[in-house]
Amino acid sequence: MRRRLQFAGHCLRAESEVISTLLLGSQSLPIRNRKTTCPQMLSRDSGIEVGELSQAMRDRAVWRAVVADIPASDAEG
């Protein structure tokens, strides 16, 4: 979970890459044949509302704190 959140923040901040626009886009596709979209999954993992994810992810200090707050027992899940 930590790695997923770290990588998502990294991808969103790479503004010159296509992934930064697709990651939290409204047309986000379900992940691995599930009904959960990427923004929904990131919201669930981080505890931040979908509408506030982009702002939190763009600020490295805030996003590092979010990732660091994930308990070690939940980090793999």
Secondary structure, DSSP 8 states (H G I E B T S, - for coil): -HHHHHHHHHHHH-TTSTHHHHTT-TT--BSTTSS-BHHHHHHHHHT--HHHHHHHHHSHHHHHHHHHTS-TTTTT-
